[in-house]
């Protein structure tokens, strides 16, 4: 497996989609709010994918100026 999470970064929130492997989406697309609660939920989601795939997922960000800072 090659787990990947793609994030479309925007001001205040990001849209994402996870894949366990090429052509194998994991669940539906999701929103990550750039708040403490939203980032904690995203971290839990990362750990869930890690458990499912036995690998750390790569996170790919669409860089949009400084809006990626809360995620990184």
N, C-alpha and C positions, 0 to 999 in steps of 0.2 A: 504494500500500500504506500501511497504517497499523499498523505492528507494535506490539504491546502484550504486556507480561508482567504477570500478576497474581500476587501473593504473599500467601498466608495466613500471617501471622507468628505464631510461637509461641516458647516458651522453648527455646532451643538449636537449633531448626531451623525452616525454613519450607517450605511446600508451594507449588508454582507450576505455572502453565500459560502457555505462550506462544501468541500468535496473530500470524500475518503480516498478517491483515486481519480484519475483522468476519466471523465464521462460518468462519474458516480456521485451525483449530488447527495449531500447529507441533509435531509430535512428541507424545509422551505427557506427562502430568504428571510433575513431578520434585520432589526434595527438595534443599534447600540447607541444609547443616549450617553453623552459625554458628561455624566454625573458620577458621583461615587457609587451609587447603586447600579447604574448602567454598566460601569466598568467592572464591578464585582460580578455581575451576571455574565458579562463577556468572558471573564477569567474562568468562571465555572463551566461555561460552554467549551472553552479551550481544553480544560481538563477532561470533560466528557468525551470530546473527540480523541484525545490522547488515549483514554481508556478503550474506546472502540477500535482504534487502529494500532495500538501498542507503539505509537510513534508520536513525537511532538509535531503538531501541524505547523507548516510554514504559513506565515501571515503576510499577504501581499497588500500593500496600501497604495491607493491612488493619491499621490501627494498633491495637496491643494494649499500651497502657501504654508501657513502655520497651523491650520486646523487639525493636523495630524498629531499635534503635541499631546493632547490628553490621552490618546491611544498609546503612543510610544512611551 
